[in-house]
């Protein structure tokens, strides 16, 4: 019986060899013997291990045989033509919720050119099926009912998370305040924890709002696209005036008040055509302004928009990410944190052995809630009609939910089955797929090369840190997740 290597991705750091095992999402450090075995069995047609072992010097055969058996036990070597293991099934349904994203308003005081909520890529229906307009603001009553629904639908979890979203979220601060106070009261009654977060454009960060957010330890993401020129190119008021000068002093005040005891505050950058290089944008936001973390997200849009990213632009972005990744690794080797959140999140997934059956928690542990209490896959799908999953009064449409999750399970995405990066991508964003292919269940094939290159970069960074300062990886540990670098003699279970 011939054996060959399974779907793995090999990488190295200054001569130290590693293998990323796609089936288990485990990182394995290879010694010289195991490296030679993988070299010998890399042909898809495979090799007969008995005949191959006989060709070796006798003093090497015992050690090599043991290493071969261990690689086979890890799933790194497998018989040619052997059937794949059956795919993991959906978790027992109904799956308990952990997070609700409350779209507390459909209104915004900016007119960002690339906004998926108000542009040509909008999928939310502005009117209800009966032709009447939807409520522009969520009432405090609806928000409190949503929180009651979350606690009821999260049985078995010790805590829940509530994210407030918009439009511009802070246009409805009244509801945010009421919902937060109600959630804290319910959490005390039930003996369960609750956390809060929101995304804002920062235009409405008054002293009163800042004090409230800091007091209640909100996780805050500020939408800001870099320096004044880049930010004001797309993020303008309806008059056409840029918003950078209006938000900068408010952001500085928020950072100053939050830093002594608050949670990290992040900048969220939408990457569009024609922006400054990624490292320049990063250093402006993290170094000059002082954000605790900076994350970048390519714009979600059809290719015909003037701000859309093409294949060449993604390559330029990746070069910028490589520069920041180098800085991150240098900081990690010194035992210091770095604010590049994209890489930090990827390294955490690698270290914890995350192996996604779905690209995100949408429809699973997370749902979005419209201003009127309709449930959607996530905040981007509320009020979209076909993607509705019930409402807070009647509960989740479990049949529709299960049907969607079954269709979007990684086992159904044939194009992903030979991709080593699938544990981190699992086909990509549902909303992006809907925009590009008019089908949220389809994998984002236009991002495949980018995802593979980005995952390879993350793995190489992980290898450098594992070799140079493995103690830093404790940053990513949780109680249920052991360290994720193993030698071939010490397999790590993901």
C-alpha positions as CSV (number, residue, x, y, z in Angstrom):
1,X,0.0,0.0,0.0
2,X,1.4,3.4,-1.0
3,X,1.3,6.4,1.3
4,X,1.6,10.1,0.5
5,X,1.4,13.3,2.4
6,X,-2.0,14.7,3.2
7,X,-3.0,18.3,2.7
8,X,-0.3,20.2,4.6
9,X,1.5,23.5,4.2
10,X,5.3,23.4,4.9
11,X,7.2,26.5,6.0
12,X,10.5,27.2,7.8
13,X,12.3,29.6,10.0
14,X,16.1,29.8,9.6
15,X,16.3,26.1,8.9
16,X,13.7,24.9,11.4
17,X,11.0,23.1,9.4
18,X,7.3,23.2,10.2
19,X,4.2,21.6,8.8
20,X,0.7,23.1,9.1
21,X,-1.8,20.2,9.0
22,X,-5.0,21.3,7.3
23,X,-7.2,18.5,8.6
24,X,-6.4,19.3,12.3
25,X,-5.1,22.9,12.0
26,X,-2.1,21.8,14.0
27,X,1.4,23.2,13.6
28,X,4.1,20.5,13.9
29,X,7.8,21.2,14.2
30,X,9.7,18.7,12.1
31,X,13.1,17.1,12.9
32,X,15.5,16.0,10.2
33,X,14.1,12.5,10.0
34,X,10.5,13.6,9.6
35,X,11.5,16.2,7.1
36,X,13.2,13.5,5.0
37,X,10.1,11.3,5.2
38,X,7.8,14.1,3.9
39,X,10.2,14.8,1.1
40,X,10.1,11.2,0.1
41,X,6.3,10.8,0.2
42,X,5.3,14.1,-1.4
43,X,4.5,12.6,-4.8
44,X,0.7,12.2,-5.2
45,X,1.2,8.7,-6.5
46,X,2.8,7.9,-3.2
47,X,5.5,5.4,-2.1
48,X,5.5,2.0,-0.6
49,X,6.8,2.5,2.9
50,X,8.1,-1.0,3.3
51,X,10.1,-0.9,0.1
52,X,11.3,2.6,0.9
53,X,12.4,1.7,4.5
54,X,14.4,-1.3,3.1
55,X,16.4,1.1,0.9
56,X,17.7,3.0,4.0
57,X,20.7,2.1,6.0
58,X,19.8,-0.5,8.7
59,X,20.8,1.7,11.6
60,X,18.3,4.3,10.4
61,X,15.3,2.0,9.8
62,X,14.0,1.7,13.4
63,X,14.0,5.5,14.1
64,X,12.6,6.3,10.7
65,X,9.8,3.7,11.1
66,X,8.8,5.2,14.4
67,X,8.7,8.7,12.9
68,X,6.7,7.4,9.9
69,X,4.1,5.9,12.3
70,X,3.8,9.1,14.2
71,X,3.3,11.1,11.1
72,X,0.7,8.7,9.9
73,X,-1.1,8.9,13.3
74,X,-1.2,12.7,13.0
75,X,-2.8,12.4,9.6
76,X,0.2,13.9,7.9
77,X,0.8,10.7,5.9
78,X,-2.1,8.6,4.6
79,X,-2.7,5.7,2.2
80,X,-3.2,6.8,-1.4
81,X,-6.9,6.6,-2.3
82,X,-8.1,6.3,1.3
83,X,-11.5,7.9,1.8
84,X,-11.6,11.2,3.7
85,X,-12.9,11.2,7.2
86,X,-16.6,12.1,7.3
87,X,-17.1,15.8,7.7
88,X,-18.1,17.1,11.1
89,X,-21.8,17.6,11.5
90,X,-23.5,20.8,12.7
91,X,-23.5,21.2,16.5
92,X,-26.7,20.2,18.3
93,X,-29.4,22.6,17.3
94,X,-30.8,25.0,18.5
95,X,-27.2,26.3,19.0
96,X,-27.2,28.8,22.0
97,X,-26.5,32.4,21.0
98,X,-23.6,34.3,22.5
99,X,-23.8,37.6,20.7
100,X,-26.5,39.9,19.4
101,X,-25.6,42.9,17.1
102,X,-28.3,45.5,17.6
103,X,-28.7,47.8,14.6
104,X,-30.0,50.7,16.8
105,X,-30.4,53.0,13.8
106,X,-30.6,53.0,10.1
107,X,-29.5,56.6,9.9
108,X,-26.1,58.1,9.5
109,X,-24.7,61.6,9.7
110,X,-22.0,60.8,7.1
111,X,-22.3,59.9,3.5
112,X,-19.4,57.5,3.0
113,X,-19.0,56.6,-0.7
114,X,-18.3,52.9,-0.1
115,X,-21.0,52.3,2.5
116,X,-22.7,48.9,1.9
117,X,-25.7,50.1,3.9
118,X,-26.6,53.0,1.6
119,X,-24.8,52.4,-1.7
120,X,-25.5,50.2,-4.7
121,X,-24.5,47.1,-2.7
122,X,-27.3,47.6,-0.2
123,X,-29.3,44.5,0.5
124,X,-31.6,45.8,3.2
125,X,-35.1,46.6,2.1
126,X,-36.1,50.2,3.0
127,X,-39.7,49.3,3.3
128,X,-41.6,46.4,4.9
129,X,-43.5,43.9,2.8
130,X,-46.7,45.9,3.4
131,X,-45.1,49.0,1.8
132,X,-44.7,51.0,5.0
133,X,-41.3,52.5,5.8
134,X,-39.1,50.8,8.5
135,X,-38.4,52.5,11.7
136,X,-35.2,54.6,11.5
137,X,-34.4,54.1,15.2
138,X,-34.7,51.2,17.5
139,X,-36.8,52.0,20.6
140,X,-35.5,51.3,24.1
141,X,-38.3,48.8,24.5
142,X,-37.2,46.8,21.4
143,X,-33.6,46.9,22.6
144,X,-34.5,45.6,26.0
145,X,-36.7,42.8,24.5
146,X,-33.7,41.9,22.3
147,X,-31.6,41.5,25.4
148,X,-34.2,39.4,27.2
149,X,-34.3,37.2,24.0
150,X,-30.5,36.9,24.1
151,X,-30.3,35.8,27.7
152,X,-33.1,33.3,27.0
153,X,-31.4,32.0,23.8
154,X,-28.0,31.6,25.3
155,X,-28.8,29.0,27.9
156,X,-25.7,27.1,29.1
157,X,-23.3,30.0,28.4
158,X,-21.8,31.9,31.4
159,X,-21.9,35.2,29.6
160,X,-23.1,37.1,26.5
161,X,-22.0,40.0,24.3
162,X,-24.0,42.9,22.9
163,X,-22.7,44.9,20.0
164,X,-24.4,48.2,19.0
165,X,-24.3,49.1,15.4
166,X,-25.8,51.5,12.8
167,X,-25.9,53.7,10.6
168,X,-24.0,55.8,13.0
169,X,-24.6,54.0,16.2
170,X,-24.4,57.0,18.5
171,X,-27.3,58.7,16.8
172,X,-29.4,56.6,19.1
173,X,-27.5,56.9,22.4
174,X,-30.8,57.0,24.3
175,X,-31.4,53.4,23.3
176,X,-27.8,52.3,23.9
177,X,-28.0,53.7,27.5
178,X,-31.3,52.0,28.2
179,X,-30.2,48.7,26.7
180,X,-26.9,48.7,28.6
181,X,-28.5,49.4,32.0
182,X,-31.2,46.7,31.3
183,X,-28.6,44.2,30.3
184,X,-26.5,44.8,33.5
185,X,-29.7,44.4,35.6
186,X,-30.5,41.1,33.9
187,X,-27.0,39.9,34.2
188,X,-27.0,40.5,38.0
189,X,-30.4,38.7,38.3
190,X,-29.2,35.7,36.4
191,X,-25.6,35.6,37.7
192,X,-24.1,35.8,34.2
193,X,-21.7,38.2,32.7
194,X,-22.4,40.6,29.8
195,X,-20.0,42.7,27.7
196,X,-20.6,45.6,25.4
197,X,-19.1,46.9,22.2
198,X,-19.9,49.4,19.4
199,X,-18.6,50.8,16.2
200,X,-18.8,54.5,15.6
201,X,-17.6,57.2,13.2
202,X,-16.6,59.3,16.3
203,X,-18.5,62.4,15.2
204,X,-20.8,62.2,18.2
205,X,-18.3,61.4,21.0
206,X,-19.4,64.0,23.5
207,X,-18.0,64.1,27.0
208,X,-21.2,62.5,28.3
209,X,-21.0,59.7,25.7
210,X,-17.3,59.1,26.4
211,X,-17.8,58.9,30.1
212,X,-20.6,56.4,29.7
213,X,-18.6,54.1,27.3
214,X,-15.5,54.2,29.5
215,X,-17.5,53.6,32.7
216,X,-19.2,50.5,31.2
217,X,-16.0,49.2,29.6
218,X,-17.2,49.2,26.0
219,X,-15.1,47.6,23.4
220,X,-14.9,50.4,20.8
221,X,-14.0,50.4,17.1
222,X,-13.7,53.7,15.4
223,X,-14.1,53.8,11.6
224,X,-11.2,56.0,10.4
225,X,-9.3,55.5,7.1
226,X,-5.9,57.0,7.9
227,X,-4.6,60.6,7.5
228,X,-6.8,63.6,6.6
229,X,-6.4,63.1,2.8
230,X,-7.3,59.4,2.8
231,X,-10.1,59.7,5.4
232,X,-11.8,62.7,3.8
233,X,-11.7,61.1,0.3
234,X,-14.6,58.8,1.2
235,X,-15.8,59.6,4.7
236,X,-17.7,62.9,4.3
237,X,-20.7,64.7,5.6
238,X,-23.6,65.1,3.2
239,X,-22.3,68.6,2.3
240,X,-19.2,66.9,1.0
241,X,-17.0,68.3,3.8
242,X,-14.6,65.8,5.2
243,X,-15.0,64.5,8.8
244,X,-11.3,64.1,9.8
245,X,-10.9,67.4,11.6
246,X,-14.2,66.9,13.4
247,X,-13.4,63.5,14.8
248,X,-9.7,63.8,15.7
249,X,-10.0,65.8,18.9
250,X,-12.9,63.6,20.0
251,X,-10.9,60.4,19.4
252,X,-7.9,61.8,21.4
253,X,-10.2,62.6,24.3
254,X,-11.7,59.1,24.2
255,X,-8.3,57.5,24.2
256,X,-7.0,59.7,27.0
257,X,-10.0,58.9,29.3
258,X,-10.1,55.2,28.4
259,X,-6.5,54.3,28.7
260,X,-6.1,54.0,32.5
261,X,-8.7,51.2,32.9
262,X,-10.7,50.6,29.7
263,X,-10.6,48.0,27.1
264,X,-8.4,48.5,24.0
265,X,-9.8,50.9,21.4
266,X,-9.3,49.9,17.8
267,X,-9.2,51.8,14.5
268,X,-11.0,50.0,11.7
269,X,-9.6,51.0,8.3
270,X,-11.5,50.3,5.1
271,X,-9.0,49.7,2.3
272,X,-9.8,51.3,-1.0
273,X,-8.1,52.1,-4.2
274,X,-5.6,55.0,-4.1
275,X,-4.9,55.0,-0.4
276,X,-1.5,55.6,1.2
277,X,0.6,52.5,1.9
278,X,-0.7,50.3,4.7
279,X,2.4,50.9,7.0
280,X,2.0,54.6,6.6
281,X,-1.6,54.5,7.6
282,X,-0.9,52.2,10.5
283,X,1.8,54.4,12.0
284,X,-0.4,57.5,11.7
285,X,-3.2,55.7,13.6
286,X,-1.2,53.8,16.2
287,X,1.8,56.0,16.6
288,X,0.6,59.6,16.0
289,X,-3.0,59.3,17.2
290,X,-2.5,56.4,19.7
291,X,-5.0,53.7,18.9
292,X,-4.5,50.5,20.9
293,X,-5.0,48.4,17.8
294,X,-5.4,48.9,14.1
295,X,-7.2,46.6,11.7
296,X,-7.6,46.7,8.0
297,X,-10.5,45.4,5.9
298,X,-10.7,45.5,2.1
299,X,-13.7,47.3,0.8
300,X,-16.8,45.1,0.1
301,X,-18.0,46.2,-3.3
302,X,-18.5,45.1,-6.9
303,X,-15.5,45.5,-9.1
304,X,-16.9,48.3,-11.2
305,X,-16.8,51.0,-8.4
306,X,-13.9,53.5,-8.7
307,X,-12.8,52.7,-5.1
308,X,-12.9,48.9,-5.5
309,X,-9.7,46.9,-5.2
310,X,-8.4,44.8,-8.1
311,X,-5.9,42.0,-8.0
312,X,-2.9,44.2,-8.2
313,X,-4.1,46.3,-5.3
314,X,-4.4,43.2,-3.1
315,X,-0.8,42.4,-3.9
316,X,0.3,45.9,-2.7
317,X,-1.7,45.5,0.5
318,X,-0.1,42.2,1.2
319,X,3.4,43.8,0.8
320,X,2.3,46.4,3.4
321,X,1.0,43.6,5.7
322,X,4.4,41.9,5.4
323,X,6.2,45.1,6.5
324,X,3.8,45.4,9.6
325,X,4.2,41.6,10.2
326,X,8.0,42.1,10.4
327,X,7.5,44.8,13.0
328,X,5.0,42.6,15.0
329,X,7.5,39.7,15.1
330,X,10.4,42.0,16.2
331,X,8.2,43.3,19.0
332,X,7.1,39.8,20.0
333,X,10.8,38.7,20.1
334,X,11.3,41.5,22.6
335,X,8.2,40.4,24.5
336,X,6.3,43.5,23.5
337,X,2.8,43.9,22.1
338,X,2.2,45.4,18.6
339,X,-1.0,47.0,17.4
340,X,-1.4,45.2,14.1
341,X,-4.7,43.4,14.9
342,X,-5.0,41.5,11.7
343,X,-1.9,39.5,12.4
344,X,-2.6,39.3,16.1
345,X,-6.0,37.7,15.4
346,X,-4.5,35.3,12.8
347,X,-1.7,34.2,15.2
348,X,-4.3,33.6,17.9
349,X,-6.3,31.3,15.6
350,X,-3.1,29.4,14.6
351,X,-2.0,29.0,18.2
352,X,-5.4,27.8,19.4
353,X,-5.9,25.4,16.5
354,X,-9.0,27.1,15.2
355,X,-10.6,25.0,12.4
356,X,-13.7,26.7,11.1
357,X,-16.6,24.8,9.7
358,X,-18.2,28.2,8.9
359,X,-16.4,31.5,8.2
360,X,-17.8,33.3,11.2
361,X,-20.5,33.1,13.9
362,X,-23.2,34.6,11.7
363,X,-26.4,32.5,12.1
364,X,-24.7,30.3,14.6
365,X,-23.7,32.0,17.9
366,X,-24.3,35.5,16.5
367,X,-27.4,37.2,15.0
368,X,-28.2,40.7,13.9
369,X,-31.4,42.5,15.1
370,X,-33.1,45.2,13.0
371,X,-34.6,48.4,14.4
372,X,-37.9,46.6,14.6
373,X,-36.7,43.4,16.1
374,X,-36.2,41.2,13.0
375,X,-33.4,38.7,13.3
376,X,-30.9,38.4,10.5
377,X,-27.7,36.4,9.8
378,X,-25.6,39.4,11.0
379,X,-25.8,43.2,11.1
380,X,-25.2,43.3,7.3
381,X,-28.2,41.1,6.6
382,X,-30.9,42.6,8.8
383,X,-34.0,43.8,6.9
384,X,-32.8,41.9,3.8
385,X,-36.0,39.7,3.5
386,X,-34.6,36.4,2.2
387,X,-32.0,36.2,5.0
388,X,-34.4,36.9,7.9
389,X,-34.3,34.3,10.6
390,X,-37.3,35.2,12.7
391,X,-37.8,38.0,15.3
392,X,-37.3,38.7,18.9
393,X,-41.0,38.1,19.7
394,X,-41.4,34.7,18.1
395,X,-37.8,33.5,18.2
396,X,-35.5,32.0,15.7
397,X,-36.8,30.2,12.6
398,X,-34.7,27.1,13.4
399,X,-35.5,25.3,10.2
400,X,-34.3,28.1,8.1
401,X,-31.3,28.6,10.3
402,X,-30.2,25.0,10.1
403,X,-30.8,24.9,6.3
404,X,-28.5,27.8,5.8
405,X,-25.8,26.5,8.1
406,X,-25.9,23.1,6.3
407,X,-25.5,24.8,2.9
408,X,-22.6,26.9,4.1
409,X,-20.7,24.2,6.0
410,X,-17.1,23.8,4.6
411,X,-17.9,20.2,3.6
412,X,-20.3,21.6,0.9
413,X,-17.7,24.0,-0.5
414,X,-15.9,21.7,-3.0
415,X,-13.6,24.4,-4.2
416,X,-12.2,24.8,-0.7
417,X,-11.4,21.1,-0.1
418,X,-7.8,21.3,-1.5
419,X,-6.9,24.6,0.1
420,X,-4.5,24.4,3.0
421,X,-5.9,27.7,4.4
422,X,-9.5,26.6,4.7
423,X,-9.4,26.3,8.6
424,X,-9.1,30.1,8.8
425,X,-11.2,31.1,5.9
426,X,-13.9,28.4,5.4
427,X,-15.0,30.1,2.2
428,X,-15.1,33.7,3.4
429,X,-17.7,36.4,4.2
430,X,-21.4,35.7,3.5
431,X,-22.1,39.3,2.7
432,X,-19.1,39.5,0.3
433,X,-20.4,36.4,-1.5
434,X,-23.9,37.9,-1.8
435,X,-22.5,41.1,-3.3
436,X,-20.1,39.3,-5.7
437,X,-22.2,36.2,-6.6
438,X,-25.7,37.0,-5.5
439,X,-25.5,33.9,-3.3
440,X,-24.4,34.1,0.3
441,X,-23.6,30.3,0.4
442,X,-20.8,30.5,-2.2
443,X,-17.1,30.7,-1.3
444,X,-15.3,33.9,-2.1
445,X,-13.1,32.5,-4.9
446,X,-11.9,36.0,-5.9
447,X,-9.9,36.1,-2.6
448,X,-8.4,32.7,-2.6
449,X,-4.8,33.6,-3.6
450,X,-4.9,36.5,-1.1
451,X,-6.1,34.2,1.7
452,X,-3.4,31.6,1.0
453,X,-0.7,34.2,0.9
454,X,-1.9,35.9,4.1
455,X,-2.2,32.6,5.9
456,X,1.3,31.6,4.8
457,X,2.7,34.9,6.1
458,X,0.9,34.3,9.5
459,X,2.4,30.8,9.7
460,X,5.9,32.0,9.0
461,X,5.5,34.7,11.6
462,X,4.3,32.1,14.1
463,X,7.3,29.9,13.3
464,X,9.7,32.9,14.0
465,X,8.1,33.6,17.3
466,X,8.0,30.0,18.3
467,X,11.7,29.7,17.7
468,X,12.8,33.0,19.1
469,X,10.5,33.7,22.0
470,X,8.0,30.9,22.6
471,X,6.9,32.5,25.9
472,X,5.2,35.3,23.9
473,X,2.7,32.7,22.6
474,X,1.3,32.4,26.1
475,X,-0.5,35.7,25.1
476,X,-2.8,33.5,23.0
477,X,-3.5,30.8,25.5
478,X,-6.9,30.1,27.0
479,X,-7.7,27.5,29.6
480,X,-8.9,25.0,27.1
481,X,-6.2,25.5,24.6
482,X,-2.6,24.2,25.1
483,X,0.4,25.6,23.2
484,X,0.1,24.8,19.5
485,X,3.7,24.1,18.5
486,X,4.6,20.4,18.6
487,X,7.5,18.3,17.6
488,X,6.9,15.2,15.6
489,X,7.3,13.3,18.9
490,X,4.6,15.4,20.6
491,X,1.4,15.9,18.7
492,X,-0.8,18.7,19.8
493,X,-4.5,18.1,19.8
494,X,-6.3,21.1,18.4
